[in-house]
Amino acid sequence: MPFILRNVRLQGVDSVLTPLHRRQTAWERLAGILARELL
């Protein structure tokens, strides 16, 4: 059954319009915090 029929709201982060340098910085920060297998 589709999500919309079950009254479930899908939310997320859309980073497509975020400048590349900000996305790279975010990935570098995550790589420093999380184990590589989790990324």
SVG drawing of the C-alpha trace seen along z (x, -y; Angstrom):
<svg xmlns="http://www.w3.org/2000/svg" viewBox="-5 -27 43 29">
<polyline fill="none" stroke="black" stroke-width="0.4" points="0.0,0.0 1.4,-3.4 2.7,-5.6 0.2,-8.4 -2.8,-6.0 -1.5,-5.1 -1.1,-8.8 2.7,-8.5 4.7,-11.7 8.1,-11.1 10.6,-13.8 14.3,-14.2 17.0,-16.5 17.5,-17.7 21.1,-18.7 21.0,-19.0 20.9,-22.8 23.6,-23.0 26.9,-24.3 29.5,-21.6 32.0,-22.9 29.4,-22.8 28.5,-19.2 32.1,-18.2 32.6,-19.8 29.6,-17.9 30.9,-14.5 34.3,-15.2 32.8,-15.9 30.7,-12.8 33.7,-10.7 35.5,-12.0 32.7,-11.1 31.2,-7.8 32.9,-4.6 33.4,-4.3 31.1,-1.2 28.2,-3.3 28.5,-5.9"/>
</svg>
